[in-house]
Amino acid sequence: MTDKLLIYTPKMTNRLGYTLNVVFRYILNMEYQLTVSREAMEQYEGPKISYGPERIGDSLFIKVARLLTETTISEQELRPLTYDGQRAFFPVYGGESDFPFDPLASSFYLLSRYEEYLPHLTDEHGRFKAVESVQYKEGMLAYPMVDRWALAIRDKIAQKYPSMKIAERKYEFVQTVDIDSAYCYKNKGIGRGLMGLMRDISARDTAAVKRRMRVITGKEKDPYDTFEYILEQRKKYRQGHLIFFVLLGDYGVYDKPISYLSSEFRELLKHVGDYAKMGIHPSYESLAHPQLIDKEMKRLSDIIHRPIVRSRFHFLRLQLPESYRALMHAGIKHDYTMGYAEEPGYRAGTATPYPFFDLLRDSETELLIHPFVTMDTTFRRYKEKTPDEAIEELGQMIEEARKVGGRFCCIVHNQNIGDIDGWGEWKRVYEEMMEMADPSKK
């Protein structure tokens, strides 16, 4: 008798192959083999799953819903139900399935972002709105449902085949930092500096004027320059991962980075790159002009002298599948944009990195998507939470990631760890989050 899992299906499709790959390899770290041979399935003596209209022999049985057998994109009847105290989609009836719904079809619907290919409303930045998602409507957004469903399959396998060895998942913490502007006052050029000064004077903000002058004359550290503090936190919590995403687009309405020609800024990026991974933060304008991604990647590569393989779009401007196709064309291997600005939670339903599936081309790609759960500005600006409320909610989300052995990935901004623009109290939120998310803590 072998320990290797055999999965039978009477019809193999790209959608099914992709979903099995994500659920069993990426999430469950479980090797398996596929067969469309009923005879091979009946003769197999090891652990096995039938995925089709009926159970084969004494196998575990997941009754198929239609989604994974289709190749077209159309409105789906999700028919949400409650299973084991949690919501799910695609109920199945009859045939004595071991699940009252199809967990593979449900997973594919979320992972592929199927609903984002259907007609939907967008916000003022062209982004898919969290409130339009089925998870938000069904109260599921705060939970990594795909991981939960995968673990439910794992538990069924363990119950039916107790001798089978199944690997345990390990929780991870990934801190990502967006550098939209490395400095508040420094290295902005004469024109931008004078404009900022006139703004402070017009607002009669004498404290800001004084601080600006102290920073420019070198008497005080720039309030956005929190990089040494962030790196110190990295040393304190060594089991976590740290990645910086740098905005290097041209100046515009929504893109206000420090010039990539600034020698001090370049030295800062080289220094930070010695202690953490680096990625590009494609500009706001890159959504409409994807050729800018290559241009901005080259700027960062020329500064840190390394190839750029990671990205996260500025303003989280992501449109499927065009945005991901543009990244792949530019040579990006890992993207960290999958999440919402206005709501915390799991946009793709998972706390696990997974490959992007291009629904229009019906194919799995090599681009690995790293979902994030929350962002500092989400709590303060969008949700208008107090620091204490944010800490409590962060604790709950971290616990959800721990429960499924997944990743808790967050976004912070260097300027929001400073003590201006009303962010002073939020440094405590950051420190509490780092402590709660530490993988060494049980």
C-alpha positions, 0 to 999 in steps of 0.5 A, a space after each residue: 500500500 502506498 501513501 501517495 494520494 491518487 485523485 480520479 476525475 473522469 474529465 481533466 480541465 485546466 481549471 481543475 488541474 490548477 485548483 488541485 495544484 494550489 490546494 494540494 501542493 501550495 496549501 497542503 504540501 501534499 504530493 498526489 497523482 491524477 488519473 482519468 482511468 476508472 480501472 486504475 482508480 478501482 485497483 489502487 490500494 492507497 489513499 484516493 479521492 473521487 472528484 466527479 459525479 459519483 464515488 469510485 469504490 471506497 474512496 473519499 468522494 467530492 461531488 463535482 460542481 460545473 465550474 471546473 468543467 467549464 471554459 467560459 466565463 459567465 454569471 455563477 449561481 453560488 447558492 451560499 450555504 453553511 458547512 461546519 459553522 462556516 460559509 461555502 459555495 456551490 452546494 451539491 446534492 445526492 450521491 453521498 458526497 463527503 462534502 455538501 458543497 464542492 470545495 474545489 470549485 469554491 476555491 477556484 472561484 476565489 483564487 481566480 478572482 472570477 467575479 472580477 472578470 464579470 461586470 462590476 463597479 469600481 472606485 475612483 481609482 479604477 479598483 474592484 471594490 471590496 463591498 462588491 465581493 461575495 466574501 464581503 457580502 457573505 461575511 467571509 472576507 476576514 477569513 482565509 476560506 480557501 485554506 480552511 476548505 483545504 484543511 477540511 479536505 486534509 482532515 477527511 483524508 486523515 480520518 479515512 486514511 490514518 496511516 497516511 503521513 501529512 505535513 503540518 503547515 507553518 505560520 509565517 509573518 511577512 512585513 512589507 513597506 511601501 516607500 511612496 516618499 522617503 522624505 517629508 522635507 528633504 531631497 524634493 528640489 527647490 520647486 517642491 520645497 517652496 510649494 510645501 513651505 508656502 502651504 505651511 505658511 498659508 495654513 499658519 502652521 508655524 510648527 510645520 514651518 519650524 520643523 521643515 527648517 530644522 530638517 533642511 538645515 540638518 538639525 532634526 531628522 526627517 520625520 519620514 525617515 524611519 528606516 533605521 527604526 524599521 530595520 531595528 524591528 527586523 533584527 528584533 523579530 528575526 523570524 519574520 520577512 521584510 520587503 520594501 517596495 519603492 515608488 520610482 515613477 515620474 512626479 504626478 497627481 498621485 505619484 510624488 516620489 523622491 527623484 531617483 537621481 537624488 544621491 542621498 535617496 539612492 544611498 538610502 535604497 542601497 543601504 536598506 537593500 543590504 538588510 531586506 528584499 526590495 521590489 518595485 512599486 509601479 506608479 499610479 500611471 502604470 495602470 494606463 501605461 504599462 510600459 512604465 513598469 519596465 522603465 521604473 524597474 530599470 531605475 531601481 535595478 540600476 540603483 541596487 544593482 540587482 534584478 527586480 522580481 517583486 512588485 506591488 502596484 501603487 494605490 493597489 491599482 490592479 485590473 485583471 488580467 491586464 495588470 498581471 500580464 504587464 508584470 509578467 511581460 516585465 519579468 516580475 515573478 512575485 506580486 504583492 498587490 492582492 488585497 483591498 485598500 478600504 477593507 482588511 481581509 483575504 481578497 483571494 480567500 487565501 493566506 498562502 502564496 499561489 500562482 496566478 490563473 489567467 481566466 481569459 486564457 484558461 491557463 496557469 502562469 508562473 507569476 506567484 501572488 502573495 496576498 496581503 491582509 491589511 494596510 496601515 491606512 485601511 484602519 485609520 483613513 478608510 475604517 476610521 478606527 482608533 489605535 486600540 480598535 486596530 490592535 484588537 482587529 489585527 490580533 484577530 487577523 493574525 490569529 486566523 492566519 496562525 489557525 490555518 498555518 498560513 501567512 500574515 502579510 501586512 503593508 505599512 508605510 515609512 511615513 506612517 511610522 513617524 510622528 506627524 500628520 496625526 500618525 504619532 499614536 500609530 507607532 504603538 499599533 505597529 509595535 503591537 502588531 510586530 509583537 503579536 505577529 512574531 512567528 516565535 510566539 505561540 
